[in-house]
Amino acid sequence: MRCSGERSSAPQQIEDAIRRVRPRLLLTVQGDTSTTMLQPLAELGEICRRHDVLFYTDATGVAGR
């Protein structure tokens, strides 16, 4: 699933994609250095838990803040 880079995808869109594609892993970037966009991590984690999907977040852009 591609995002525009201007805003994060709605959790419902992500859950719909998980149902359709059935991935084993969801990867997100928290506080990307070019956009500083934050993701709804708690909600995404719950979605992944419900669908037995591993959840990985690259949070190096916000480390130490």
C-alpha atoms as an extended CHARMM CRD file, in Angstrom:
* protein
*
        65  EXT
         1         1  MET       CA              0.0000000000        0.0000000000        0.0000000000  PROA      1               0.0000000000
         2         2  ARG       CA              1.4640000000        3.3490000000       -0.9740000000  PROA      2               0.0000000000
         3         3  CYS       CA              0.8800000000        6.5590000000        0.9240000000  PROA      3               0.0000000000
         4         4  SER       CA              0.9540000000       10.0880000000       -0.4160000000  PROA      4               0.0000000000
         5         5  GLY       CA              3.6180000000       11.3130000000        2.0060000000  PROA      5               0.0000000000
         6         6  GLU       CA              1.3550000000       14.2000000000        2.9660000000  PROA      6               0.0000000000
         7         7  ARG       CA             -0.7050000000       12.3500000000        5.5650000000  PROA      7               0.0000000000
         8         8  SER       CA             -0.8470000000        8.9290000000        7.1380000000  PROA      8               0.0000000000
         9         9  SER       CA             -3.3090000000        6.3550000000        5.8810000000  PROA      9               0.0000000000
        10        10  ALA       CA             -6.4500000000        5.8930000000        7.9090000000  PROA      10              0.0000000000
        11        11  PRO       CA             -6.2620000000        2.8070000000       10.1420000000  PROA      11              0.0000000000
        12        12  GLN       CA             -9.4520000000        1.4990000000        8.5110000000  PROA      12              0.0000000000
        13        13  GLN       CA             -7.7570000000        1.6320000000        5.0860000000  PROA      13              0.0000000000
        14        14  ILE       CA             -4.8410000000       -0.3250000000        6.4830000000  PROA      14              0.0000000000
        15        15  GLU       CA             -7.1250000000       -2.8980000000        8.0720000000  PROA      15              0.0000000000
        16        16  ASP       CA             -9.0200000000       -3.2860000000        4.7850000000  PROA      16              0.0000000000
        17        17  ALA       CA             -5.7150000000       -3.8550000000        2.9690000000  PROA      17              0.0000000000
        18        18  ILE       CA             -4.6450000000       -6.4230000000        5.5800000000  PROA      18              0.0000000000
        19        19  ARG       CA             -7.8900000000       -8.3330000000        5.0590000000  PROA      19              0.0000000000
        20        20  ARG       CA             -7.4430000000       -8.2360000000        1.2850000000  PROA      20              0.0000000000
        21        21  VAL       CA             -3.6970000000       -8.9580000000        1.0040000000  PROA      21              0.0000000000
        22        22  ARG       CA             -3.1430000000      -11.0100000000        4.1970000000  PROA      22              0.0000000000
        23        23  PRO       CA              0.4560000000       -9.8950000000        4.7850000000  PROA      23              0.0000000000
        24        24  ARG       CA              2.7230000000      -11.3920000000        7.4160000000  PROA      24              0.0000000000
        25        25  LEU       CA              4.2690000000       -8.0150000000        8.3180000000  PROA      25              0.0000000000
        26        26  LEU       CA              3.1670000000       -4.3740000000        8.5100000000  PROA      26              0.0000000000
        27        27  LEU       CA              6.0460000000       -1.8960000000        8.4510000000  PROA      27              0.0000000000
        28        28  THR       CA              5.6080000000        1.7700000000        9.3510000000  PROA      28              0.0000000000
        29        29  VAL       CA              7.9180000000        4.7520000000        9.7510000000  PROA      29              0.0000000000
        30        30  GLN       CA              7.3400000000        6.9540000000       12.7800000000  PROA      30              0.0000000000
        31        31  GLY       CA              8.4520000000       10.5780000000       12.4480000000  PROA      31              0.0000000000
        32        32  ASP       CA             10.0830000000       10.2330000000        9.0260000000  PROA      32              0.0000000000
        33        33  THR       CA             12.8060000000       12.8670000000        8.7390000000  PROA      33              0.0000000000
        34        34  SER       CA             11.3300000000       14.4170000000        5.5830000000  PROA      34              0.0000000000
        35        35  THR       CA              7.7230000000       14.7090000000        6.8250000000  PROA      35              0.0000000000
        36        36  THR       CA              7.8920000000       14.2070000000       10.6290000000  PROA      36              0.0000000000
        37        37  MET       CA              4.5590000000       12.3930000000       10.2400000000  PROA      37              0.0000000000
        38        38  LEU       CA              3.3950000000       10.3530000000       13.2360000000  PROA      38              0.0000000000
        39        39  GLN       CA              1.4120000000        7.1460000000       12.8780000000  PROA      39              0.0000000000
        40        40  PRO       CA             -1.3880000000        5.9170000000       15.1810000000  PROA      40              0.0000000000
        41        41  LEU       CA              0.8360000000        3.1470000000       16.5440000000  PROA      41              0.0000000000
        42        42  ALA       CA             -1.4940000000        1.8480000000       19.2630000000  PROA      42              0.0000000000
        43        43  GLU       CA             -4.3720000000        1.4810000000       16.8240000000  PROA      43              0.0000000000
        44        44  LEU       CA             -2.1960000000       -0.1130000000       14.1420000000  PROA      44              0.0000000000
        45        45  GLY       CA             -0.7750000000       -2.5120000000       16.7120000000  PROA      45              0.0000000000
        46        46  GLU       CA             -4.2660000000       -3.5910000000       17.7350000000  PROA      46              0.0000000000
        47        47  ILE       CA             -5.2460000000       -4.1380000000       14.0920000000  PROA      47              0.0000000000
        48        48  CYS       CA             -2.1480000000       -6.2800000000       13.5830000000  PROA      48              0.0000000000
        49        49  ARG       CA             -2.8700000000       -8.2550000000       16.7520000000  PROA      49              0.0000000000
        50        50  ARG       CA             -6.4160000000       -9.0160000000       15.5680000000  PROA      50              0.0000000000
        51        51  HSD       CA             -5.1350000000      -10.2930000000       12.2170000000  PROA      51              0.0000000000
        52        52  ASP       CA             -1.9880000000      -12.0760000000       13.4880000000  PROA      52              0.0000000000
        53        53  VAL       CA              0.3150000000       -9.7360000000       11.5220000000  PROA      53              0.0000000000
        54        54  LEU       CA              3.7900000000       -8.8140000000       12.7670000000  PROA      54              0.0000000000
        55        55  PHE       CA              4.1680000000       -5.0620000000       13.3210000000  PROA      55              0.0000000000
        56        56  TYR       CA              7.4890000000       -3.2560000000       12.8450000000  PROA      56              0.0000000000
        57        57  THR       CA              8.0790000000        0.4760000000       13.2600000000  PROA      57              0.0000000000
        58        58  ASP       CA             11.2070000000        2.3470000000       12.2140000000  PROA      58              0.0000000000
        59        59  ALA       CA             11.2780000000        5.0860000000       14.8450000000  PROA      59              0.0000000000
        60        60  THR       CA             14.8560000000        6.3070000000       14.4000000000  PROA      60              0.0000000000
        61        61  GLY       CA             13.5410000000        9.7320000000       13.3350000000  PROA      61              0.0000000000
        62        62  VAL       CA             12.0050000000       10.3050000000       16.7750000000  PROA      62              0.0000000000
        63        63  ALA       CA             14.5530000000        8.5200000000       18.9660000000  PROA      63              0.0000000000
        64        64  GLY       CA             15.6160000000       10.6710000000       21.8890000000  PROA      64              0.0000000000
        65        65  ARG       CA             12.8280000000       13.2240000000       21.4870000000  PROA      65              0.0000000000
